[in-house]
Amino acid sequence: MKPSFVSALLSLACAGMAAAHGDLLNHGCRPIAKRSENLEKRQLLQSGGEGQSVTGSGGASAARYSCDPNTCRLPKCHCADTNPPAGLDPKQVPQFIVFTADDAVQDYTIKSVNQFLAQRKNPNGCTPLMSYFVSLNYTNYAQVTQLYVNGNDVADHTMTHQEQPATDA
């Protein structure tokens, strides 16, 4: 049976979360500075319309996304991919629930996230934190600043998206 898109995505998220956040269960609720130190930035070669797809066949959208897997390596960098990193077998990767917010941050985003996370705690007793991938358009930057101060990760949204693979039928 071929791994589903969801299992591949969760596997990738698992490795990315572990690389970015380290072992949160053994280090308690760490400040954002400790969780994000030594991470490298990737640059977009050209800007384009937000949310464009990058396909394997190339095209205008593909020309805008650039990531060299020879220089972009875990734990500091990982190119967009639909497979688990480091040759991990999707059936052997533990499942993590990853909850992120993509695009603009507005009142409705904050209310939805707060409602979802209101009664939840991580196994270490900490309030779950989010990774916000913030776009330029329509974002309330005062709210983004508060999210960061509260310990959430805030990242720049790319101008392109990887095309999603076909799902299992």
N, C-alpha and C positions, 0 to 999 in steps of 0.2 A: 504494500500500500504506500502510495506516495505521500510525503508529509503535506499537510494542508498549508495554505497561506497563513492561517492564523497561528499554527504551531511554529512556522518559520519566523513570523513576526515576533512572537513571544520569546523565542530563543534568542533572536537578535537583541530584543529589548533587555533580556536578562543579562546578556554579556555586556551590553552598553551600560546598564545600571550598575552592575558590579564594578566595571572599570571606572565609571565616573564617581561612584559613591563609596566604594570600598566596603568594608564589613561594618555596616551600621549596627548590627546586633551586638557587636563587641565594643563599640566605641560610643554608644549612647547618642544623644541628640547633639551632633556637632554643628558649629556655625558654618555658614555658607563658604567662608574663606577657606576652611580646611577641606571641604568637599571639592572645591573647584580649582585648587592650586595646581599648577603645572600642566593645565590643559592647553593644547595648541589650538589656534584659530585657523579655519580654512577660509579661503577667499573665493568669491564667485568671480569668474573672468569677466562676464558682462552681465548687466542687469537686463531683465526681461519682465514680462507680465507675471504677476504673482500667481502661483498655482499651476504653472505650465507643467506638462508631463515630459519626463525624459524617457525616451524609448531606446531599446537596444539597437534599433535600426538607424539611429542618428536623427538628423533633421535639425531644424533651427533650435528647438528646445534643448536637444542633447549637446549642442555646441556650447551652451551656457554653463552646464554643470561640469565641474572638473574636480577629480579626486584621483591622485596617483597612489594605488595600493602599495607601491614600493616605498613610498615615503610616509604614507598615512597608515600607521600601525597602532594596534591596541597596546597599552591602555589609554594613550593620549589622543588617538584619532581612529576613526573607522569609516570607510567609505560606505555610502548607501548600498545596501545589498538585500536580497530577499532570502539569503541562506544564513544559517548560524555561522559565526566567525570561527576561525581556527579549526575548521573541519569537524566541528562538533556534530554528533548525530542528533537530530531533533528529538528522537525518541528517548534520548538519555539526558536531555537538558531539563532541569527543574522548571516548573511553571511559576511565573511571577505575574501578578496583576499589575499592569502599568497603566496609569491614568494620566494623560497629558491634555493640555489645552493648546490648540493650534490656531493660529491667526490672531485677530484683534482681541485685545482685552478691554472689556466694557463692563458695565454694571451687571448685565445678564450673565456674563461669563463668571464673575465672582459669585453671584448668587447661586448659580447652578453648582459650581464647585463646592461652595460652603455647604449647600444642602446635601450633596453627595457624601462629603467627608465628615459631617457634623458629629456622628457617633462612632467614628472609626479610630482605632489606634493600631500602630504597628506592634509586633511582638515585643519590642523593647519598651513599650509604653509611650513612645513619641507619637505626636500627631503626624499623620502622613503628609508628606510634602509633595509638591507638584513640580513638573517641568513644563514651563510655558514657552512655546515657540511663537514669539511675537512678531507680527507683521507691522509694517509701517502705517498702513492705512487704517484709520478708525480706532487706533489704540489710545487709551487713556493712560498717559505715562505716569501720572500721579499714582494710579492704582498699580502699575507695574513696579514702581519704586517701593510701594508698601509690600507687595508680594515678595520682593527681593529682601527687604528688611526683615520680613517674617521667616526667612530661611528657605524660600523656594528658589529653584533654579530658573533663570530667565536666559533664553537664548534667542539669537536672531533667526528669524524665519528665512529659509532659502527662497529664492525667486522661482525655483523649479521643483517639481516632485518627480520621484522615480515612478514609472508606470507600474501599476499593480499587476502581478502575474495572474493568470487565470486561476480561479478557485476550483477545487475538486468538485466533480459532479456527483 
